[in-house]
Amino acid sequence: MALGPRLDLRQSQSLVMTPQLQQAIKLLALSNLEIEGFIAEELEKNPLLDTAGEEQRDDGAPTDSDGSNDSPEPATADSLLQNGGAENEARLDIEDSALSDDTGSDAGMDGALGMANIQGSGGEAGPELDLLAESDMSLHDHLLAQAGSCLSGQDLMIAGQLIERIDETGYLRADLLRLSRQLGVPVAALEQGLETIQSFEPTGVGARDLSECLAIQARESDRYDPAMARLIDNLDLLARGDLGRLKRMCRVDDEDMADMIAELRDYDPKPGCQYGGDPIQAVVPDIFVAPAKRGWAIELNNATLPKVIINRSYYHEMSEAGNDAQSKAWLNECMANANWLTKALDQRARTIIKVSSEVVKRQADFFRKGVTHLKPLTLREIADAIDMHESTVSRATSNKYLSCDRGIFELKYFFTSGIKSGEEGEAASSEAVKSHIRALIEAEDKILSDDKLVALLKEKNFDIARRTVAKYREAMGIGSSVERRRQKKLANRAA
């Protein structure tokens, strides 16, 4: 075989991730509020982009549909990515959408869904959460104000250092010996400063553990006698429900023990939480769902989704004014980026509406009857139904929230695993099973074991194993039958 240089021609296909493709993928996974921030950045960089004013918006209301769609089928997000950014300047304005269902509600729609204000149910204006959060003084500010009114000099400096190390629940998260070495002050001075802080409001602040927090509150209530001290020092026995041993240690009878437990229940284990910590972040839905005459009306939350337009008059004005090639090249690049962005935003809206419509269609029983009728659903099922890739559906449902009559839910909430049901072989959603477990435990008169819960669920046609019941119960934060029995015993004695 002869060795030598030669020239061969080979043909291959590859998908190149251009910046535009990466941007389209990124936009699809962002929530409406994140999109708003992204658009604000683009407006600063691109002079050809602008946002439509209220008078320019076409606030059309969702209409009831009989299942037919006279408008041409929009391109899917997958096709948008595959096209690689073909320049199509036609706008795909998606303001609303409707999904029909033969068994839908007969409730009428007056204009738009009327939920864009996120003001609460019943049309009443809800509280301004941001204003409430801003008006509340933080725990650190509250403690520093008290320290400033009674301390000065080095004592005030020490108190400030200790307050900085108090977390939002009111507990001191610092080692006094190590802090003493860092600040160059005696440990006794730190202990004295901590004692002063522990006299501040709220009562119990500055404690290093739960026992110390409860002891401070007991002293403030003038209830810290030797019996209460022993009870607070042995909270682990109280958690296990070992009342017999506690009574012997505290040297009290049943009545006194019940009074002491009731007193502890009145104390606040996290005193700092009553003061504002991080600002309250209200969940703003991206999609609204409301009953229509023949199904469900679905609408994007346009209140948090600015409508981007291209200022073509400014483009023509700049084109005529610019003479050098560099300016024209920059202007053409801005126009190309603006066209791509508007098209990507409109395609994102179409994709979210399409995915949401299919989710609502599959989970119609949930919206009509509640969580017990939630069906198992996977991303692949939705992807196959709407002819999209599974990863596209995953991005379209990521960080998106849906608002309906039953509350606000993350779109991922509607995708759950299935539990085999004896009813015609149908599967039930894991969330529906959790709802039944919670209802059984809340209604229990006699504490139900996991085996008993399995038997009761089988009567409801849920074929579920005992370990699965235990897993779901623990996921909901519900204790075992032994723990619930002890809690009930403690509650009866404290009552």
N, C-alpha and C positions, 0 to 999 in steps of 0.2 A: 504494500500500500504506500503510494507516494505521499510524502509530506510536503505541503507548500501552501502559501496563502491563496485564498479564494474568496469570492464575494457571493453571498446568498441573500435572497429576498424571503422574508417571513412575514406572515400576516397574523395579527393577534388582536383581541379585544380587551379593553380594560376600562374601568370606571375611575375617572380622575376626580378626586374631591377638591373641586375648585372652591375658592372662598365663598362664592355665592351658594353653592350646595351646602357647605358647612353652616352658612347663615340660615338657610331654610330649615335645616335639621334643628338648629338651636332655637329658632323661633317657635317651632311646633311644640317643644317641651316647656316653654315658658308660660307662666300664668299671665292673666290680663294685666295685673299690676306690674309684673316684671317687663311685659311688653311696653307698658307706658313709659317706664324708665329707659328702655332701649330706644324707643322712638324719640324721646327727648334728646338723647345723645346724638342720634342721626340728624335731628333738626339743626343742631349746632354745627355739625360737620358739613352738611349739604345745603347750600343756599336755595336749591330748587325745590326742596321739600317744604310743605306747609301743612297745617292741620285745618280741617274744615270747621268753620264756626257753627254755632247752633242753627243759624238761619240757613246754612248750606246743607245741613244734614237731611237725609230723607228718612224721617222716623216713621216708616211704615209699620203697620201692626201685623202680627202673624195672622194668617188666614187659615180657616179650616179646610182640610183637603180630603178628597175622596180616595186618595192613594195614587192618583195620576199626577204626573209632573210634566207640564207643558213646556217648561224651560229646558234647554239642552242640558244634558248631563255634564257637570263640570269635570275637568281633569282631576284625577286623584293626586294625592301628595306624592305617591310613588312615581307617577308619570312625570310630575314636576321635577323630581330629583333625577329621573332618567334623562329628561330632556336637556338637563345641564344648563338651563338658563336661556332658552330661546326667547328673544326679545319680543314680547307681545304686550303692547301698551294698553290693551283693552282692560278696563277695570272690571273686576268681578265683585261688585258691591253686594255683600251678604249682610243684611241687617237683621233678618229673622228667618225662621223656618218653622214648618209645621209637620207633624207626623200624625197620620190618621190611624184609627183603630175602630173596628166595627163595634166593639163593646165599650167604647169610650164614654166619658161623662157627657151629659147634656148641658153642662154649665157654659154660659156664654162668655164671650171675650169682648170687652169694651176697649177697642184700640189695642195698644201694646199690652204686654203682660202686666204692666203696672207695678213691677217689682224692682225697678232699677235703682230705687232710692235706698234700698236695704234699711228701711226704717223700722222694721219689725212687723209682726203680723197684725192684721186687722186694719191696715192703713194708718195706724197711729205712728206719730214720730217717735223714734226710739231715742235713747240718751246719746249724747255726744261723748263717745267713749274716750276720744283723744283729749277732750277738755277735762273730763273727770280724772284721767290719768295725770294730766299736767297739774291739776289743782291739788292733788295729794302730795304731801311732803314725804320724801323718802325716809327710810329708817335712819340712815346715816345723818341726814340733815337734822332730823328730829333729835338725835342723840347729841350731835355737835352743838345744837342750840342750847340744850340743857347743860352741857359741859361748860359752855361759854358763860353761862349765868352764875356758876358757882365755883369755877376754877380759874386759875391764872398761872402764868409763868411755866415752869417745868411741869407742874401738875397738869396743866391744860395740854401741853405737848404730849405727855404720856397718854392722857385720855384720848387724844386724837389718834395716836398710833394704834391704840387698842380698838377704837371704834372702826378704823379702817379694816380691821381683821375680823369684824363681826359680819356674818353672812346675812342673807335676806330673811332667814328664818329667825334670827336673833341670837344665834350661838357664836361664841368666840372660837375661831379656828386658828389658834396660834399656841405655840409652846412658850410659856413665860420665861423659862431659862434661856432658850435660844434668843428670844426677843430681847432679853436683858443684855446679852452679849452684843447684839446688833446695835442697840441704842446706847450702850455704855451706862446704864443706870442699874441700881440694885433691884433684885427681884422683889424685895419688900415694897419698893416704890410702885412697881407694876401691880402687885397684889392689892395695894391700897387704892390705886387708880381703878382697878377692876371692881373692887368693892363699892366704890363710888358710882361706877357705871351701872352696877347691878341694882342700885337704888333708884335709877331713872325709870321713866315710863317708856315702853310698856313693862309691866311687872314680869320678871323672869328673863329680861334681856341680859346678855353678857354671860349666860351660863355656858359651861363647857360640855355638859351632857344633859340628858333628860332628867336624871335624878336631881341635879343641882337646880335646873329650871323649875321643877315642881317644888323643891324645897324653898326657893326664894318666894314663890307665890304663896306657899303655906305660911311662911313667916309673915308675909304682908297681911294675910287673913287672920293672923294670930291663932293658927291651928297647928303649929309645928311643935307638938308635944312629943315625948319619947315614943309613943306608939306610932304616930304618923311618921316619925323619922325612920323607924325600923321598916315600915311599909314601903317608904320611898326608896330605901336602900336595897330593897328586895323586889324590885319591879319584875324581875324575871320569873319569880314564883307567882306573882299576880297574873302575868301573861299566860302561864301554864295552867292557871286556875287551881293552884294548890292552896286552897283557903284554909284547910286544916292546919298545915304547917305555919301559915302566916298568923293565924289566930294564936297559936302557941308562942310564936316569937314576939308578937305584939302584946300578948297577954290581955286579949279582949274577947268579948263574946260575939255572937252572931250579929246582934243589933249594932254594936259599935263598929264591927268590921264593915257592915253595909253602909253605915254613915261615912266612914273613912273613904270607901270606894266611891261613893257618890260625890264626896268632896273633891277627890282627884279628877273625876269626870268633868267637873266645872272649871278646872284649870286649863290653860292654853299651852299645849306642848310646843307650839311654834309662835311665840308672841310677836316676832318681827313681821309675820305675814300680814298683819292688819295694817301695815304701812306700805305705801306704794313702792314696789321694787322696779322691775322693768316695765316700760309702758305697755298697756294692754293692746294687743294686736288683734283687731277684729278680723275674722275670716270674711273676705269679700268673694262671693260666688262669681264664677266665670260664665255660668249657664243658668238660665231660668227655665223651669218646667211648670206648666200650669194646665189644668184640665180644659179642654175645648169641647165643642159640641160633638165632634166625632173622633175624639182621640186626645192627643196631647200636643200642646203648642210649645215649641222649643225656641229659645231666643238667647243670643249672646248678650252679655252685659256690656252694652255700648257706653255706659257711664264711665267705665274704666278702660275703654278701648278707643283711643282717638282715631279718627278717620283721616288718613294721610292722603294728601293730594299733591300733584306736581304743578308748580307754578310755571306754566308754559309761556305765558306772556313775558315773564322775567327772562326765561331762557332765550326767546327770540330777541329780546332787547339786548342781552349780553352778547349774543351771537353777532348781531349787527355792529356792536361797539368794539368787539375784540378783533384785532388785526393779526397779531402774531400767532404762530402755529401752536405754541405752548399753551396759550390761554384757551384756544379752541379745543385742544386735546383734553385739558382739565375740565372744561365745560361739558364736553361729550361724555367724559367719564362720570361726572356728576349725574348727567341725565340717564346713563345706563344703570347706575346704582339706584337712582330714584325709581326707575321703571321696575327693576328687579325687586326692590323692597315693597312697593305697592302690590305687585303681583304675588309675592311671597306671603304678605299679610292677608290678602284676600283668599289665597289658597289655604292658608292656615285656618281661617274662619270656616271655609267650606268643609275642611277635614274634621274639625272639632264638631261642627253641626252634624255631619254625617255619622261620626262615631257615636255621638250622644243620642242621636235619633234611634240608632240600632240598639243601644243599651236600654233606652226607655222602652222600646218595643219588646225586648226580651224580658225586662223586669216590670212589665205593666202591672202585674199582680201586687208587687211591692208598693207601687204608688197608689193603688186603690185600696189595699187591705192591710199593709204593714209589713214589718220585718219578718214575720213568720212565714210569709209567702215569697221571700227572696229565693231565687233559683240559683243553682250553681252555674257559673259562667267563666269562660276563659277568654284570654285575648285572641287566641287562634279562632275561636268561634265567631267573634266579631269581625276579625280580619277576613275570614272566608266569606262571610255574609256580604260585606261591602267591597270585596275584591281589593283589599289592600294588604300590605305586608304586616306581619305581627309586630315588628319593631315600630312601624308607623303608628299603629294603634296604641302601643305602649307609650310613645312620646305624646300622643294626643290626649291621653288620660293622665299624664304625669302632672302633678301640681295644679290640677283643675278641680274646682268645686262646683257642685250642682245644688241649686236651691229649689225646693218644692214645698208643698203644703206640710210635709212631715219633717222639714228642717233642712239643714245644709249638710251635704255629704260629699266626701271626696269621691271622684269618679272611680278610683281604685276600689272603693268600698263595695261596688256592685260586682266585682270579680272575686268569687269565693270558690273554694273547693266543695265537692259534693259528698253527701252521706247517703248511703243506700237506704231507700225507703221501701216498705212493703206495699205501698199503694201503687199498683199497676207497674211496679218496677221503676218508678220515677225516683230521681235523686233529689235530696233536699240540700239547701245551702247550709254551710257550716254556721253562718250567722243566724239562720232560722233555728238551728238546733240549739245554739247558745241562748237564744231568746226563750226557748221552751225550758231549758235548764234553769235559767234565771227565774222564770215565772214559777216553776215548781218549788224552788228553794224559798222564794219570797212568800209563797203561800203555805209553807210547811208548818204544821202545828207540832208534830213530832219530827225530830231531826231525821232527815233522809240520808241514808248512806249512798255511796256511789252505786252499789249493786241495786238498791231500791230505785235510784234514778234511772238506771238502765232498764229495769222492768217497766217503769212508768212510761219511758220513752218508746219502748216496744209496743205498748198499748196505743201509742200515737203513730204507729207504723214507722218508727225510726229504728233501723237495725244498726246499733252502735255498740262498740265494745266499752268495757268499764274503763280501760286506760284512756280512751278517747274522751269519755265524760270527765275524768280527772284532769286531763289536759285542758279542756275547754273551761272547766270550773276555775282552774288556777289562772288561766289567761284573763278571766273576768275579775280576778282579785277576790274570789270567794273561797273561804277557808274550807277545810275538810269537815266531815261530820263531827269529829272529835273537837275541833276548834270551835265550831258553831255551837256545840253543846255546852262548852265551857263559857262562851260568851253569853249564851242565854241564861246560864246559871248565875253568872255575875250580874247580868241585867236584872234578873228577878230579885236577887238579894239587895241590889242597890235601889230597887223601886220602893 
